[in-house]
Amino acid sequence: MDSIFGIIGGLFLVAGTSFLLLGGLGLVRMPDIYNRIQAGTKATTLGTLLTLLGIAFLEPAWSLKLLLIGIFLIFTNPISSQVLARAAHRSGLGKLPANQVDRLAEDFGEES
Amino acid sequence: MVEFLIGLAATLAGIAFLLALWRFIKGPSPADRVIAFDVLTVISISGIVGSALVAGRVIYLDVALVYGLLSFLGVIVIARYLERRL
């Protein structure tokens, strides 16, 4: 297990979980909802994909199922982040004094 | 060497889980909690796949796939509820 593939896979694992840690840190430190969606969704997507890649290096026989999980994550994570941002906007929680321009409210025909 | 790297990765993922859990508990609005829940499930998928590696059982990958599907549906349903009150 301590071959060159193992070392590469371990390094990918550490890189992926570092991105997960950055996503969690951004979730705590960011000031409002949209920034938290940005930090929490994209960093964790990359982190999970790197983790799956590292485990595919460590266990090459599992590559097909790991690829399936990765494709599923690529499809579902942007959808959930978009739906969350839209829900935050429609429920009025995203109205902030810093948001001077609100194109989505203009598209919905509301007064922003 | 590989065991050390796997342990370091598990520690980093655990810290990330705790940070997201802090936002899930404290979050001032329901949308913050749903975002934190989404991040928690994505970190949990990594954790389940990592436990499949440590335990050496391939069946846990199927568990991770079904868990990701159900958590995705849960996030979509809660977001629809926040948007339109069902």
N, CA and C atoms of all chains as a GROMACS GRO file, in nm:
protein
  594
    1MET      N    1   0.083  -0.119   0.000
    1MET     CA    2   0.000   0.000   0.000
    1MET      C    3   0.087   0.125   0.000
    2ASP      N    4   0.211   0.112   0.041
    2ASP     CA    5   0.299   0.230   0.051
    2ASP      C    6   0.375   0.251  -0.078
    3SER      N    7   0.307   0.238  -0.191
    3SER     CA    8   0.372   0.257  -0.320
    3SER      C    9   0.359   0.402  -0.361
    4ILE      N   10   0.399   0.431  -0.486
    4ILE     CA   11   0.389   0.568  -0.534
    4ILE      C   12   0.243   0.608  -0.553
    5PHE      N   13   0.158   0.509  -0.592
    5PHE     CA   14   0.015   0.537  -0.604
    5PHE      C   15  -0.045   0.574  -0.469
    6GLY      N   16   0.000   0.504  -0.365
    6GLY     CA   17  -0.052   0.535  -0.231
    6GLY      C   18  -0.016   0.675  -0.188
    7ILE      N   19   0.111   0.716  -0.215
    7ILE     CA   20   0.153   0.852  -0.176
    7ILE      C   21   0.071   0.956  -0.252
    8ILE      N   22   0.054   0.934  -0.385
    8ILE     CA   23  -0.023   1.031  -0.464
    8ILE      C   24  -0.167   1.039  -0.414
    9GLY      N   25  -0.227   0.921  -0.387
    9GLY     CA   26  -0.365   0.920  -0.338
    9GLY      C   27  -0.379   0.989  -0.204
   10GLY      N   28  -0.280   0.967  -0.115
   10GLY     CA   29  -0.286   1.034   0.015
   10GLY      C   30  -0.275   1.185   0.002
   11LEU      N   31  -0.190   1.230  -0.089
   11LEU     CA   32  -0.176   1.376  -0.109
   11LEU      C   33  -0.305   1.434  -0.166
   12PHE      N   34  -0.371   1.360  -0.260
   12PHE     CA   35  -0.500   1.408  -0.312
   12PHE      C   36  -0.604   1.413  -0.200
   13LEU      N   37  -0.602   1.313  -0.112
   13LEU     CA   38  -0.696   1.313   0.001
   13LEU      C   39  -0.677   1.436   0.088
   14VAL      N   40  -0.549   1.467   0.121
   14VAL     CA   41  -0.524   1.582   0.208
   14VAL      C   42  -0.564   1.712   0.138
   15ALA      N   43  -0.538   1.721   0.006
   15ALA     CA   44  -0.578   1.842  -0.067
   15ALA      C   45  -0.729   1.859  -0.068
   16GLY      N   46  -0.801   1.748  -0.093
   16GLY     CA   47  -0.947   1.756  -0.096
   16GLY      C   48  -1.006   1.794   0.037
   17THR      N   49  -0.956   1.733   0.144
   17THR     CA   50  -1.013   1.768   0.275
   17THR      C   51  -0.970   1.909   0.318
   18SER      N   52  -0.856   1.960   0.265
   18SER     CA   53  -0.823   2.100   0.291
   18SER      C   54  -0.927   2.192   0.229
   19PHE      N   55  -0.973   2.158   0.108
   19PHE     CA   56  -1.079   2.240   0.047
   19PHE      C   57  -1.209   2.229   0.126
   20LEU      N   58  -1.238   2.109   0.180
   20LEU     CA   59  -1.356   2.095   0.266
   20LEU      C   60  -1.344   2.186   0.388
   21LEU      N   61  -1.221   2.190   0.446
   21LEU     CA   62  -1.201   2.275   0.563
   21LEU      C   63  -1.218   2.422   0.527
   22LEU      N   64  -1.169   2.462   0.409
   22LEU     CA   65  -1.186   2.601   0.366
   22LEU      C   66  -1.334   2.633   0.345
   23GLY      N   67  -1.411   2.537   0.292
   23GLY     CA   68  -1.553   2.559   0.275
   23GLY      C   69  -1.624   2.579   0.409
   24GLY      N   70  -1.590   2.495   0.507
   24GLY     CA   71  -1.650   2.512   0.639
   24GLY      C   72  -1.610   2.643   0.704
   25LEU      N   73  -1.485   2.682   0.685
   25LEU     CA   74  -1.438   2.809   0.742
   25LEU      C   75  -1.510   2.928   0.678
   26GLY      N   76  -1.529   2.920   0.544
   26GLY     CA   77  -1.602   3.027   0.476
   26GLY      C   78  -1.747   3.031   0.522
   27LEU      N   79  -1.805   2.914   0.551
   27LEU     CA   80  -1.942   2.910   0.600
   27LEU      C   81  -1.954   2.981   0.734
   28VAL      N   82  -1.850   2.973   0.818
   28VAL     CA   83  -1.855   3.040   0.947
   28VAL      C   84  -1.824   3.188   0.933
   29ARG      N   85  -1.727   3.224   0.849
   29ARG     CA   86  -1.673   3.358   0.851
   29ARG      C   87  -1.743   3.456   0.758
   30MET      N   88  -1.816   3.407   0.655
   30MET     CA   89  -1.870   3.499   0.557
   30MET      C   90  -1.989   3.578   0.614
   31PRO      N   91  -2.009   3.703   0.566
   31PRO     CA   92  -2.104   3.791   0.636
   31PRO      C   93  -2.251   3.769   0.603
   32ASP      N   94  -2.288   3.731   0.480
   32ASP     CA   95  -2.431   3.718   0.450
   32ASP      C   96  -2.459   3.590   0.372
   33ILE      N   97  -2.587   3.572   0.336
   33ILE     CA   98  -2.632   3.442   0.285
   33ILE      C   99  -2.566   3.406   0.153
   34TYR      N  100  -2.560   3.503   0.060
   34TYR     CA  101  -2.507   3.470  -0.073
   34TYR      C  102  -2.359   3.434  -0.067
   35ASN      N  103  -2.284   3.506   0.019
   35ASN     CA  104  -2.143   3.472   0.034
   35ASN      C  105  -2.127   3.333   0.094
   36ARG      N  106  -2.217   3.296   0.185
   36ARG     CA  107  -2.208   3.162   0.245
   36ARG      C  108  -2.240   3.054   0.143
   37ILE      N  109  -2.338   3.080   0.055
   37ILE     CA  110  -2.367   2.983  -0.050
   37ILE      C  111  -2.245   2.965  -0.140
   38GLN      N  112  -2.184   3.080  -0.177
   38GLN     CA  113  -2.066   3.076  -0.264
   38GLN      C  114  -1.952   2.995  -0.202
   39ALA      N  115  -1.922   3.024  -0.075
   39ALA     CA  116  -1.810   2.956  -0.010
   39ALA      C  117  -1.844   2.811   0.017
   40GLY      N  118  -1.969   2.786   0.061
   40GLY     CA  119  -2.001   2.653   0.106
   40GLY      C  120  -2.021   2.553  -0.005
   41THR      N  121  -2.065   2.597  -0.123
   41THR     CA  122  -2.099   2.499  -0.226
   41THR      C  123  -1.981   2.468  -0.317
   42LYS      N  124  -1.912   2.571  -0.365
   42LYS     CA  125  -1.810   2.544  -0.467
   42LYS      C  126  -1.685   2.482  -0.408
   43ALA      N  127  -1.644   2.527  -0.290
   43ALA     CA  128  -1.524   2.470  -0.229
   43ALA      C  129  -1.547   2.325  -0.190
   44THR      N  130  -1.669   2.294  -0.140
   44THR     CA  131  -1.692   2.154  -0.101
   44THR      C  132  -1.708   2.063  -0.222
   45THR      N  133  -1.759   2.118  -0.334
   45THR     CA  134  -1.765   2.035  -0.456
   45THR      C  135  -1.626   1.993  -0.499
   46LEU      N  136  -1.534   2.091  -0.508
   46LEU     CA  137  -1.396   2.058  -0.548
   46LEU      C  138  -1.330   1.967  -0.446
   47GLY      N  139  -1.356   1.992  -0.318
   47GLY     CA  140  -1.295   1.909  -0.215
   47GLY      C  141  -1.340   1.766  -0.222
   48THR      N  142  -1.471   1.744  -0.245
   48THR     CA  143  -1.520   1.607  -0.253
   48THR      C  144  -1.468   1.537  -0.377
   49LEU      N  145  -1.460   1.612  -0.490
   49LEU     CA  146  -1.408   1.547  -0.611
   49LEU      C  147  -1.262   1.507  -0.594
   50LEU      N  148  -1.181   1.594  -0.528
   50LEU     CA  149  -1.040   1.558  -0.505
   50LEU      C  150  -1.029   1.440  -0.409
   51THR      N  151  -1.118   1.434  -0.308
   51THR     CA  152  -1.116   1.320  -0.217
   51THR      C  153  -1.148   1.189  -0.290
   52LEU      N  154  -1.250   1.195  -0.379
   52LEU     CA  155  -1.285   1.074  -0.456
   52LEU      C  156  -1.169   1.033  -0.546
   53LEU      N  157  -1.098   1.132  -0.604
   53LEU     CA  158  -0.983   1.100  -0.689
   53LEU      C  159  -0.872   1.035  -0.609
   54GLY      N  160  -0.848   1.086  -0.487
   54GLY     CA  161  -0.746   1.026  -0.402
   54GLY      C  162  -0.778   0.883  -0.365
   55ILE      N  163  -0.909   0.856  -0.335
   55ILE     CA  164  -0.946   0.720  -0.299
   55ILE      C  165  -0.939   0.629  -0.422
   56ALA      N  166  -0.965   0.685  -0.542
   56ALA     CA  167  -0.948   0.605  -0.664
   56ALA      C  168  -0.801   0.568  -0.684
   57PHE      N  169  -0.706   0.656  -0.642
   57PHE     CA  170  -0.565   0.618  -0.649
   57PHE      C  171  -0.532   0.511  -0.547
   58LEU      N  172  -0.593   0.520  -0.428
   58LEU     CA  173  -0.560   0.423  -0.324
   58LEU      C  174  -0.621   0.286  -0.352
   59GLU      N  175  -0.744   0.284  -0.408
   59GLU     CA  176  -0.811   0.157  -0.439
   59GLU      C  177  -0.853   0.160  -0.586
   60PRO      N  178  -0.765   0.123  -0.678
   60PRO     CA  179  -0.798   0.139  -0.821
   60PRO      C  180  -0.916   0.053  -0.867
   61ALA      N  181  -0.950  -0.051  -0.792
   61ALA     CA  182  -1.062  -0.136  -0.836
   61ALA      C  183  -1.196  -0.068  -0.817
   62TRP      N  184  -1.203   0.038  -0.736
   62TRP     CA  185  -1.330   0.105  -0.708
   62TRP      C  186  -1.356   0.222  -0.800
   63SER      N  187  -1.274   0.239  -0.904
   63SER     CA  188  -1.277   0.363  -0.981
   63SER      C  189  -1.413   0.390  -1.045
   64LEU      N  190  -1.483   0.283  -1.089
   64LEU     CA  191  -1.608   0.305  -1.163
   64LEU      C  192  -1.716   0.362  -1.071
   65LYS      N  193  -1.729   0.304  -0.952
   65LYS     CA  194  -1.830   0.355  -0.859
   65LYS      C  195  -1.794   0.495  -0.811
   66LEU      N  196  -1.664   0.520  -0.789
   66LEU     CA  197  -1.623   0.655  -0.747
   66LEU      C  198  -1.652   0.757  -0.857
   67LEU      N  199  -1.631   0.715  -0.983
   67LEU     CA  200  -1.664   0.804  -1.096
   67LEU      C  201  -1.813   0.833  -1.100
   68LEU      N  202  -1.895   0.730  -1.069
   68LEU     CA  203  -2.040   0.750  -1.067
   68LEU      C  204  -2.079   0.851  -0.960
   69ILE      N  205  -2.022   0.836  -0.840
   69ILE     CA  206  -2.052   0.932  -0.731
   69ILE      C  207  -2.008   1.072  -0.770
   70GLY      N  208  -1.890   1.082  -0.838
   70GLY     CA  209  -1.840   1.213  -0.877
   70GLY      C  210  -1.929   1.280  -0.980
   71ILE      N  211  -1.977   1.202  -1.080
   71ILE     CA  212  -2.066   1.260  -1.181
   71ILE      C  213  -2.197   1.305  -1.117
   72PHE      N  214  -2.246   1.225  -1.023
   72PHE     CA  215  -2.368   1.262  -0.951
   72PHE      C  216  -2.350   1.392  -0.875
   73LEU      N  217  -2.234   1.408  -0.809
   73LEU     CA  218  -2.208   1.532  -0.736
   73LEU      C  219  -2.198   1.651  -0.830
   74ILE      N  220  -2.132   1.632  -0.946
   74ILE     CA  221  -2.120   1.742  -1.042
   74ILE      C  222  -2.257   1.786  -1.090
   75PHE      N  223  -2.352   1.688  -1.107
   75PHE     CA  224  -2.485   1.728  -1.152
   75PHE      C  225  -2.567   1.793  -1.041
   76THR      N  226  -2.560   1.741  -0.918
   76THR     CA  227  -2.656   1.785  -0.817
   76THR      C  228  -2.613   1.907  -0.739
   77ASN      N  229  -2.482   1.928  -0.718
   77ASN     CA  230  -2.440   2.038  -0.630
   77ASN      C  231  -2.472   2.175  -0.688
   78PRO      N  232  -2.448   2.205  -0.816
   78PRO     CA  233  -2.488   2.337  -0.867
   78PRO      C  234  -2.638   2.358  -0.864
   79ILE      N  235  -2.717   2.249  -0.886
   79ILE     CA  236  -2.863   2.264  -0.882
   79ILE      C  237  -2.907   2.304  -0.742
   80SER      N  238  -2.853   2.237  -0.639
   80SER     CA  239  -2.897   2.270  -0.504
   80SER      C  240  -2.852   2.410  -0.465
   81SER      N  241  -2.732   2.454  -0.509
   81SER     CA  242  -2.688   2.589  -0.474
   81SER      C  243  -2.776   2.694  -0.542
   82GLN      N  244  -2.814   2.668  -0.668
   82GLN     CA  245  -2.900   2.764  -0.738
   82GLN      C  246  -3.038   2.772  -0.674
   83VAL      N  247  -3.093   2.655  -0.636
   83VAL     CA  248  -3.224   2.654  -0.572
   83VAL      C  249  -3.220   2.725  -0.437
   84LEU      N  250  -3.109   2.707  -0.364
   84LEU     CA  251  -3.096   2.774  -0.234
   84LEU      C  252  -3.087   2.924  -0.249
   85ALA      N  253  -3.009   2.971  -0.349
   85ALA     CA  254  -2.996   3.115  -0.369
   85ALA      C  255  -3.130   3.175  -0.409
   86ARG      N  256  -3.205   3.102  -0.494
   86ARG     CA  257  -3.335   3.151  -0.537
   86ARG      C  258  -3.434   3.154  -0.421
   87ALA      N  259  -3.428   3.052  -0.335
   87ALA     CA  260  -3.517   3.051  -0.219
   87ALA      C  261  -3.482   3.164  -0.123
   88ALA      N  262  -3.352   3.191  -0.104
   88ALA     CA  263  -3.312   3.301  -0.016
   88ALA      C  264  -3.359   3.434  -0.072
   89HIS      N  265  -3.357   3.447  -0.205
   89HIS     CA  266  -3.403   3.573  -0.266
   89HIS      C  267  -3.554   3.586  -0.256
   90ARG      N  268  -3.627   3.480  -0.289
   90ARG     CA  269  -3.773   3.489  -0.291
   90ARG      C  270  -3.832   3.503  -0.153
   91SER      N  271  -3.766   3.446  -0.051
   91SER     CA  272  -3.822   3.456   0.083
   91SER      C  273  -3.785   3.587   0.151
   92GLY      N  274  -3.712   3.674   0.080
   92GLY     CA  275  -3.684   3.805   0.134
   92GLY      C  276  -3.569   3.810   0.232
   93LEU      N  277  -3.502   3.697   0.252
   93LEU     CA  278  -3.391   3.696   0.348
   93LEU      C  279  -3.265   3.758   0.290
   94GLY      N  280  -3.259   3.770   0.157
   94GLY     CA  281  -3.137   3.821   0.096
   94GLY      C  282  -3.138   3.970   0.073
   95LYS      N  283  -3.242   4.039   0.120
   95LYS     CA  284  -3.246   4.184   0.100
   95LYS      C  285  -3.148   4.252   0.194
   96LEU      N  286  -3.043   4.308   0.136
   96LEU     CA  287  -2.936   4.367   0.217
   96LEU      C  288  -2.915   4.510   0.171
   97PRO      N  289  -2.868   4.596   0.259
   97PRO     CA  290  -2.836   4.733   0.217
   97PRO      C  291  -2.720   4.737   0.119
   98ALA      N  292  -2.635   4.635   0.120
   98ALA     CA  293  -2.521   4.637   0.029
   98ALA      C  294  -2.560   4.602  -0.113
   99ASN      N  295  -2.678   4.538  -0.132
   99ASN     CA  296  -2.718   4.499  -0.267
   99ASN      C  297  -2.787   4.618  -0.335
  100GLN      N  298  -2.710   4.696  -0.410
  100GLN     CA  299  -2.768   4.813  -0.475
  100GLN      C  300  -2.847   4.772  -0.599
  101VAL      N  301  -2.799   4.672  -0.672
  101VAL     CA  302  -2.862   4.630  -0.797
  101VAL      C  303  -2.920   4.491  -0.776
  102ASP      N  304  -3.048   4.473  -0.815
  102ASP     CA  305  -3.113   4.344  -0.798
  102ASP      C  306  -3.182   4.306  -0.928
  103ARG      N  307  -3.106   4.243  -1.018
  103ARG     CA  308  -3.161   4.211  -1.150
  103ARG      C  309  -3.270   4.106  -1.143
  104LEU      N  310  -3.260   4.014  -1.046
  104LEU     CA  311  -3.359   3.907  -1.039
  104LEU      C  312  -3.496   3.963  -1.000
  105ALA      N  313  -3.498   4.061  -0.909
  105ALA     CA  314  -3.625   4.124  -0.874
  105ALA      C  315  -3.682   4.201  -0.992
  106GLU      N  316  -3.594   4.262  -1.074
  106GLU     CA  317  -3.643   4.330  -1.195
  106GLU      C  318  -3.702   4.230  -1.293
  107ASP      N  319  -3.640   4.111  -1.304
  107ASP     CA  320  -3.694   4.010  -1.394
  107ASP      C  321  -3.828   3.958  -1.345
  108PHE      N  322  -3.846   3.949  -1.213
  108PHE     CA  323  -3.974   3.907  -1.159
  108PHE      C  324  -4.077   4.019  -1.161
  109GLY      N  325  -4.035   4.140  -1.197
  109GLY     CA  326  -4.129   4.251  -1.203
  109GLY      C  327  -4.163   4.308  -1.067
  110GLU      N  328  -4.068   4.295  -0.970
  110GLU     CA  329  -4.093   4.350  -0.838
  110GLU      C  330  -4.020   4.482  -0.823
  111GLU      N  331  -4.062   4.559  -0.724
  111GLU     CA  332  -3.987   4.678  -0.688
  111GLU      C  333  -3.876   4.636  -0.594
  112SER      N  334  -3.751   4.666  -0.632
  112SER     CA  335  -3.639   4.623  -0.548
  112SER      C  336  -3.608   4.728  -0.443
  113MET      N  337   0.347   0.632   0.612
  113MET     CA  338   0.328   0.755   0.535
  113MET      C  339   0.183   0.769   0.487
  114VAL      N  340   0.132   0.663   0.422
  114VAL     CA  341  -0.006   0.669   0.373
  114VAL      C  342  -0.104   0.674   0.490
  115GLU      N  343  -0.073   0.598   0.596
  115GLU     CA  344  -0.162   0.601   0.713
  115GLU      C  345  -0.164   0.740   0.775
  116PHE      N  346  -0.045   0.806   0.780
  116PHE     CA  347  -0.041   0.941   0.835
  116PHE      C  348  -0.124   1.037   0.751
  117LEU      N  349  -0.114   1.024   0.617
  117LEU     CA  350  -0.190   1.115   0.530
  117LEU      C  351  -0.341   1.092   0.544
  118ILE      N  352  -0.381   0.964   0.558
  118ILE     CA  353  -0.524   0.936   0.575
  118ILE      C  354  -0.574   0.992   0.708
  119GLY      N  355  -0.491   0.980   0.812
  119GLY     CA  356  -0.530   1.037   0.941
  119GLY      C  357  -0.541   1.188   0.937
  120LEU      N  358  -0.446   1.253   0.868
  120LEU     CA  359  -0.450   1.399   0.854
  120LEU      C  360  -0.575   1.443   0.779
  121ALA      N  361  -0.609   1.367   0.672
  121ALA     CA  362  -0.729   1.402   0.594
  121ALA      C  363  -0.854   1.384   0.678
  122ALA      N  364  -0.859   1.279   0.761
  122ALA     CA  365  -0.976   1.259   0.847
  122ALA      C  366  -0.989   1.371   0.949
  123THR      N  367  -0.874   1.419   1.001
  123THR     CA  368  -0.878   1.529   1.097
  123THR      C  369  -0.930   1.657   1.032
  124LEU      N  370  -0.881   1.686   0.911
  124LEU     CA  371  -0.926   1.808   0.842
  124LEU      C  372  -1.075   1.802   0.812
  125ALA      N  373  -1.123   1.685   0.766
  125ALA     CA  374  -1.266   1.672   0.736
  125ALA      C  375  -1.349   1.684   0.863
  126GLY      N  376  -1.296   1.633   0.976
  126GLY     CA  377  -1.370   1.647   1.102
  126GLY      C  378  -1.381   1.791   1.147
  127ILE      N  379  -1.271   1.868   1.130
  127ILE     CA  380  -1.278   2.011   1.166
  127ILE      C  381  -1.378   2.083   1.076
  128ALA      N  382  -1.377   2.050   0.945
  128ALA     CA  383  -1.473   2.113   0.853
  128ALA      C  384  -1.616   2.079   0.894
  129PHE      N  385  -1.639   1.954   0.935
  129PHE     CA  386  -1.773   1.914   0.979
  129PHE      C  387  -1.816   1.994   1.102
  130LEU      N  388  -1.722   2.014   1.197
  130LEU     CA  389  -1.757   2.089   1.317
  130LEU      C  390  -1.788   2.235   1.286
  131LEU      N  391  -1.712   2.295   1.193
  131LEU     CA  392  -1.738   2.435   1.155
  131LEU      C  393  -1.876   2.449   1.091
  132ALA      N  394  -1.910   2.356   0.999
  132ALA     CA  395  -2.041   2.362   0.936
  132ALA      C  396  -2.152   2.336   1.038
  133LEU      N  397  -2.124   2.248   1.135
  133LEU     CA  398  -2.224   2.220   1.239
  133LEU      C  399  -2.246   2.343   1.326
  134TRP      N  400  -2.140   2.421   1.349
  134TRP     CA  401  -2.156   2.545   1.426
  134TRP      C  402  -2.249   2.642   1.355
  135ARG      N  403  -2.232   2.653   1.223
  135ARG     CA  404  -2.322   2.741   1.147
  135ARG      C  405  -2.463   2.684   1.145
  136PHE      N  406  -2.475   2.550   1.142
  136PHE     CA  407  -2.608   2.488   1.142
  136PHE      C  408  -2.681   2.516   1.273
  137ILE      N  409  -2.608   2.515   1.384
  137ILE     CA  410  -2.673   2.540   1.513
  137ILE      C  411  -2.702   2.689   1.530
  138LYS      N  412  -2.609   2.775   1.494
  138LYS     CA  413  -2.618   2.916   1.528
  138LYS      C  414  -2.693   2.997   1.424
  139GLY      N  415  -2.691   2.951   1.295
  139GLY     CA  416  -2.739   3.029   1.183
  139GLY      C  417  -2.859   3.116   1.210
  140PRO      N  418  -2.854   3.245   1.183
  140PRO     CA  419  -2.965   3.331   1.224
  140PRO      C  420  -3.094   3.308   1.146
  141SER      N  421  -3.086   3.266   1.021
  141SER     CA  422  -3.209   3.249   0.943
  141SER      C  423  -3.221   3.104   0.898
  142PRO      N  424  -3.341   3.059   0.860
  142PRO     CA  425  -3.355   2.921   0.811
  142PRO      C  426  -3.272   2.891   0.687
  143ALA      N  427  -3.252   2.991   0.600
  143ALA     CA  428  -3.171   2.966   0.479
  143ALA      C  429  -3.027   2.934   0.515
  144ASP      N  430  -2.974   3.001   0.619
  144ASP     CA  431  -2.837   2.968   0.664
  144ASP      C  432  -2.829   2.823   0.708
  145ARG      N  433  -2.933   2.778   0.778
  145ARG     CA  434  -2.930   2.638   0.826
  145ARG      C  435  -2.938   2.540   0.710
  146VAL      N  436  -3.016   2.573   0.607
  146VAL     CA  437  -3.025   2.481   0.493
  146VAL      C  438  -2.891   2.476   0.419
  147ILE      N  439  -2.824   2.591   0.406
  147ILE     CA  440  -2.692   2.591   0.343
  147ILE      C  441  -2.595   2.506   0.423
  148ALA      N  442  -2.599   2.524   0.556
  148ALA     CA  443  -2.509   2.445   0.642
  148ALA      C  444  -2.542   2.296   0.631
  149PHE      N  445  -2.672   2.262   0.616
  149PHE     CA  446  -2.711   2.122   0.600
  149PHE      C  447  -2.658   2.064   0.470
  150ASP      N  448  -2.663   2.146   0.364
  150ASP     CA  449  -2.608   2.102   0.235
  150ASP      C  450  -2.459   2.072   0.247
  151VAL      N  451  -2.386   2.164   0.311
  151VAL     CA  452  -2.242   2.144   0.328
  151VAL      C  453  -2.214   2.022   0.415
  152LEU      N  454  -2.295   2.003   0.520
  152LEU     CA  455  -2.277   1.886   0.607
  152LEU      C  456  -2.295   1.755   0.530
  153THR      N  457  -2.395   1.750   0.441
  153THR     CA  458  -2.415   1.626   0.367
  153THR      C  459  -2.301   1.601   0.268
  154VAL      N  460  -2.248   1.709   0.206
  154VAL     CA  461  -2.138   1.688   0.111
  154VAL      C  462  -2.014   1.639   0.186
  155ILE      N  463  -1.987   1.697   0.305
  155ILE     CA  464  -1.874   1.648   0.384
  155ILE      C  465  -1.898   1.504   0.428
  156SER      N  466  -2.024   1.470   0.459
  156SER     CA  467  -2.054   1.334   0.502
  156SER      C  468  -2.034   1.233   0.391
  157ILE      N  469  -2.060   1.274   0.263
  157ILE     CA  470  -2.032   1.182   0.153
  157ILE      C  471  -1.883   1.149   0.148
  158SER      N  472  -1.798   1.253   0.165
  158SER     CA  473  -1.654   1.227   0.172
  158SER      C  474  -1.621   1.135   0.288
  159GLY      N  475  -1.687   1.157   0.402
  159GLY     CA  476  -1.659   1.074   0.519
  159GLY      C  477  -1.699   0.930   0.498
  160ILE      N  478  -1.815   0.907   0.432
  160ILE     CA  479  -1.861   0.770   0.409
  160ILE      C  480  -1.766   0.698   0.313
  161VAL      N  481  -1.721   0.770   0.207
  161VAL     CA  482  -1.628   0.707   0.113
  161VAL      C  483  -1.494   0.679   0.181
  162GLY      N  484  -1.452   0.771   0.270
  162GLY     CA  485  -1.328   0.746   0.344
  162GLY      C  486  -1.340   0.629   0.439
  163SER      N  487  -1.459   0.612   0.500
  163SER     CA  488  -1.477   0.497   0.588
  163SER      C  489  -1.482   0.367   0.507
  164ALA      N  490  -1.531   0.376   0.382
  164ALA     CA  491  -1.524   0.259   0.294
  164ALA      C  492  -1.379   0.219   0.268
  165LEU      N  493  -1.292   0.322   0.251
  165LEU     CA  494  -1.150   0.295   0.231
  165LEU      C  495  -1.088   0.231   0.354
  166VAL      N  496  -1.118   0.286   0.472
  166VAL     CA  497  -1.055   0.236   0.595
  166VAL      C  498  -1.106   0.097   0.628
  167ALA      N  499  -1.240   0.074   0.612
  167ALA     CA  500  -1.296  -0.056   0.645
  167ALA      C  501  -1.272  -0.158   0.535
  168GLY      N  502  -1.240  -0.111   0.412
  168GLY     CA  503  -1.214  -0.203   0.303
  168GLY      C  504  -1.338  -0.272   0.250
  169ARG      N  505  -1.455  -0.205   0.260
  169ARG     CA  506  -1.580  -0.266   0.214
  169ARG      C  507  -1.638  -0.180   0.104
  170VAL      N  508  -1.661  -0.243  -0.011
  170VAL     CA  509  -1.705  -0.168  -0.129
  170VAL      C  510  -1.852  -0.131  -0.120
  171ILE      N  511  -1.927  -0.199  -0.032
  171ILE     CA  512  -2.072  -0.174  -0.022
  171ILE      C  513  -2.099  -0.034   0.032
  172TYR      N  514  -2.004   0.026   0.104
  172TYR     CA  515  -2.026   0.160   0.158
  172TYR      C  516  -2.035   0.266   0.048
  173LEU      N  517  -1.978   0.237  -0.069
  173LEU     CA  518  -1.989   0.333  -0.178
  173LEU      C  519  -2.134   0.345  -0.224
  174ASP      N  520  -2.209   0.233  -0.224
  174ASP     CA  521  -2.351   0.240  -0.258
  174ASP      C  522  -2.427   0.321  -0.153
  175VAL      N  523  -2.386   0.304  -0.026
  175VAL     CA  524  -2.448   0.383   0.080
  175VAL      C  525  -2.426   0.532   0.055
  176ALA      N  526  -2.304   0.568   0.014
  176ALA     CA  527  -2.273   0.709  -0.013
  176ALA      C  528  -2.357   0.762  -0.129
  177LEU      N  529  -2.378   0.680  -0.232
  177LEU     CA  530  -2.456   0.724  -0.348
  177LEU      C  531  -2.602   0.749  -0.310
  178VAL      N  532  -2.662   0.655  -0.235
  178VAL     CA  533  -2.802   0.671  -0.195
  178VAL      C  534  -2.817   0.788  -0.098
  179TYR      N  535  -2.719   0.805  -0.010
  179TYR     CA  536  -2.722   0.916   0.085
  179TYR      C  537  -2.717   1.050   0.013
  180GLY      N  538  -2.631   1.058  -0.090
  180GLY     CA  539  -2.624   1.182  -0.168
  180GLY      C  540  -2.754   1.211  -0.239
  181LEU      N  541  -2.818   1.107  -0.295
  181LEU     CA  542  -2.947   1.127  -0.364
  181LEU      C  543  -3.054   1.178  -0.268
  182LEU      N  544  -3.065   1.113  -0.151
  182LEU     CA  545  -3.170   1.153  -0.057
  182LEU      C  546  -3.145   1.292   0.000
  183SER      N  547  -3.018   1.326   0.028
  183SER     CA  548  -2.991   1.458   0.085
  183SER      C  549  -3.015   1.567  -0.019
  184PHE      N  550  -2.986   1.536  -0.146
  184PHE     CA  551  -3.016   1.633  -0.252
  184PHE      C  552  -3.166   1.660  -0.260
  185LEU      N  553  -3.246   1.553  -0.255
  185LEU     CA  554  -3.392   1.572  -0.258
  185LEU      C  555  -3.439   1.650  -0.136
  186GLY      N  556  -3.379   1.623  -0.019
  186GLY     CA  557  -3.418   1.695   0.102
  186GLY      C  558  -3.390   1.843   0.091
  187VAL      N  559  -3.272   1.878   0.038
  187VAL     CA  560  -3.237   2.020   0.024
  187VAL      C  561  -3.332   2.089  -0.074
  188ILE      N  562  -3.366   2.019  -0.184
  188ILE     CA  563  -3.457   2.079  -0.283
  188ILE      C  564  -3.594   2.104  -0.219
  189VAL      N  565  -3.644   2.006  -0.143
  189VAL     CA  566  -3.777   2.020  -0.084
  189VAL      C  567  -3.779   2.133   0.018
  190ILE      N  568  -3.674   2.143   0.102
  190ILE     CA  569  -3.673   2.249   0.204
  190ILE      C  570  -3.661   2.385   0.137
  191ALA      N  571  -3.584   2.393   0.026
  191ALA     CA  572  -3.573   2.521  -0.043
  191ALA      C  573  -3.706   2.561  -0.106
  192ARG      N  574  -3.780   2.464  -0.161
  192ARG     CA  575  -3.913   2.496  -0.214
  192ARG      C  576  -4.006   2.543  -0.104
  193TYR      N  577  -3.993   2.482   0.012
  193TYR     CA  578  -4.077   2.524   0.126
  193TYR      C  579  -4.044   2.667   0.167
  194LEU      N  580  -3.916   2.703   0.172
  194LEU     CA  581  -3.879   2.840   0.207
  194LEU      C  582  -3.929   2.939   0.103
  195GLU      N  583  -3.938   2.891  -0.022
  195GLU     CA  584  -3.973   2.984  -0.130
  195GLU      C  585  -4.123   3.012  -0.134
  196ARG      N  586  -4.204   2.908  -0.126
  196ARG     CA  587  -4.347   2.925  -0.149
  196ARG      C  588  -4.434   2.882  -0.033
  197ARG      N  589  -4.378   2.838   0.079
  197ARG     CA  590  -4.458   2.784   0.190
  197ARG      C  591  -4.539   2.665   0.146
  198LEU      N  592  -4.487   2.582   0.056
  198LEU     CA  593  -4.552   2.464   0.002
  198LEU      C  594  -4.690   2.497  -0.054
   0.00000   0.00000   0.00000
